[in-house]
Amino acid sequence: MRRLKSLVKKEFFQILRDPSSLMISFVLPTILLFIYGYGVSLDYKSLAIGLVLEETSPDAQSFAKALTNSSYFSVSIERDRIKLNQQLIEG
């Protein structure tokens, strides 16, 4: 335990003496924190998805309706998988 404590102390002083290590240790994570906080948005609106309804059961209809009413998805509902692929590729 004493060795670990002395090693941590030595490395801490080494980082304080070296400006590039100081920048990598403190400045770079702060910059990345701001970039990820303000620059990256994970809130998707109108994400295009396709739903193939192979059966018309009440559960399937309920699921399709729930997806359609969501503000996060732009849903294309078809019975034919090939036709749906064409629609999604075309936009």
Order of alpha helices (4+ residues) and beta strands (2+ residues): alpha-alpha-alpha-beta-alpha-beta-alpha
